[in-house]
């Protein structure tokens, strides 16, 4: 029975992590096939109210306004909403109050992301073979190479944006041996170097910097010097001689840089936004209506900034209100964690929080994010909420048990 449960968990979390929804093999939503048995046949004994009603209402409203009202994309609305609802149901009904199931879910999730990273490394050297593996798992033809278990490089970037901050923070918070920390850091740098996503590297650097300052405090200068020294040694002795041998983060071609200059795209997006300050949906416009004469977006691309596009469609009042409401709880959790970052019992929540921070920063340079039902983002969002809820319940139950002794 346990083997069946673990297999179903692996299959469901792989569809979520890798963004598998409908393929030539699965003519119905793939996550539905694996999450329903977990929810209906292996449900935990949790009898309380549904934990994520508020979040699902807010996310449903945001997705409806953005996809249906803004883009007239009914299929995108339905698909994204289903992915989010399935993930909320997985945590509420299957994981419930079980610490073992939660830990196993986290373990499987990051093993899947690590496997995607390994596939990306081999994809540099064995292109045809690894592309066959990618297409077999994803059930579709891959679009960009090299990448991991994703059709595109930017989609794979979200795997690294979640994995690398989590792995680095985990080794520090749980006080692993210095050698283990250095090895994990080097593996992260290899993934980032070969991953072809500079936005992920920026997200990792910012996340690591913030974590080191908050966690090590006065010792942070020494830790920073150690990290920079490791990076320089890694570059000089392992990477410098191989820059032209394999595609990497530093050898992206000039055409790509010119076409996808994020600063230029964001600046032009802001110019369009100033023409429609209340949001495109209030003017009855969509992206195609406002860019048809714009030379920057003439090819149909967007600004590649998830939040900026959200504000462009919904405007500052509606957009900021929804964004603040959706991220309110996770922001409070992060603020709480910062205050008690060195407490051992908060270790896993610290790791998840900084992984979520890294993946959220990456969305500043790409379109997928929470309301786009990006798998790693959705999983980290609900895992943060769920772990915090579990820990709060434990504290509450302990308090209730202690109170009678003072009577």
Buried (B, 14 or more C-beta within 10 A) or exposed (E): EEEEBEEBBBBBBBBBBBBBBBBEEBEEBBBBBBBBBBBEEBEBEBEEEEBBEEBBEBBBBBBBBBBBBBBEBEEBBBBBBBBBBBBBBBBBBBBBBBEEBBEBBBEBBBBBBBBBBBBBBBBBEEEEEBBEBBBEBBBBEBEEBBBBBBBBBBBBBBBBBBBBBBBBBBBBBEEBEEEEBBEBBBBBBBBBBBBBBBBBBBBBBBBBEBBBEBBBEEEBEEBBEBBEEBBEEBBEEEBEEEEEEBBBBEEBEEEEEEEBBBEEBBEBBBEBBEEBEEBBBBBEBBBEEBBEEEEBBEEEBBBBBBBBBBBBBBBEEBBBBBBEBBBEBBEEBBEBBBEEBEEEEBBBBBBBBBBBBBBBBBBBBBBBBBBBBBBBBBBBBBBBBBBBBBBEEEEEEEEEEEEEEEE
